[in-house]
C-alpha cells in the first residue's frame, strides 16, 4: 500500500513539473510602446520591440500581424530558447492622423497561456499648423459651369505668430477668395477659416489643389487638395 501511495505521489509531482515546463512570451518594457507627443514632421515613427522567452521551454513565434497604419520587418529569429530575445523592427505611419492615436500588433506563438500577444503602439500627433478637417477637402456634388465653395480652418499651434502668403492654385478654376493683400496673419493659438471656390468645366471627378507658403521654418509650405464629383 505504501509503495502504491509513493508511486502515485511521484507521478503527481512529475505531472506538475511537466506542466510547469512551458514557453512564455514577454515583451520587454511592457505590452505598450508610447512615443508621447510627436510632430507630423517625424513621420514615420520607428522603434524596435524586444520579445523574450521567459519560460523554460522553446518559444516558437508563428505569426506577426500588424494593424493598418503600421508595418513590421521580419523578426531576427522565430525560435527562442529559454532566456533568448528577438528584435521586432516597427514603422508607424502617422500622416493623416490627429491627436492621440493607437494601433496594435498581434504576435502569435506556442505560449499556452498567451497564444496571441497584443502589442499596443501609441502616440499624440502634433501639427504645428493644423488643418481642419484635414489637408484634403471636398466640394461634394458639383455641376459644370457652377461655382461651389468649401473651406478649411487653419490653426496656429506653433507658439508664435505666423503669416500665410503666396497662395497659388493648381488650376485656374480653383482659387482662394478671402485673402486681402495676398497674406493672412494668425496669432499664437489663433485660427483662420480659408474659403476656396471652384468652377468645374466638365462632368466627372474634379481635382485641384492650393499651395500656401508660411514664415514658420519647420512648416514652410502647406498643400490643400480639393476634390468633388461633377454631375
HELIX and SHEET records of a PDB file:
HELIX    1   1 UNK A    2  UNK A   20  1                                  19    
HELIX    2   2 UNK A   40  UNK A   42  5                                   3    
HELIX    3   3 UNK A  180  UNK A  182  5                                   3    
HELIX    4   4 UNK A  217  UNK A  219  5                                   3    
SHEET    1   A 4 UNK A  25  UNK A  27  0                                        
SHEET    2   A 4 UNK A  45  UNK A  53 -1                                        
SHEET    3   A 4 UNK A  85  UNK A  92 -1                                        
SHEET    4   A 4 UNK A  70  UNK A  72 -1                                        
SHEET    1   B 5 UNK A  32  UNK A  39  0                                        
SHEET    2   B 5 UNK A 116  UNK A 126  1                                        
SHEET    3   B 5 UNK A  99  UNK A 109 -1                                        
SHEET    4   B 5 UNK A  59  UNK A  66 -1                                        
SHEET    5   B 5 UNK A  79  UNK A  80 -1                                        
SHEET    1   C 4 UNK A 129  UNK A 132  0                                        
SHEET    2   C 4 UNK A 147  UNK A 156 -1                                        
SHEET    3   C 4 UNK A 191  UNK A 199 -1                                        
SHEET    4   C 4 UNK A 174  UNK A 176 -1                                        
SHEET    1   D 5 UNK A 136  UNK A 142  0                                        
SHEET    2   D 5 UNK A 221  UNK A 230  1                                        
SHEET    3   D 5 UNK A 204  UNK A 214 -1                                        
SHEET    4   D 5 UNK A 162  UNK A 169 -1                                        
SHEET    5   D 5 UNK A 183  UNK A 186 -1                                        
END                                                                             
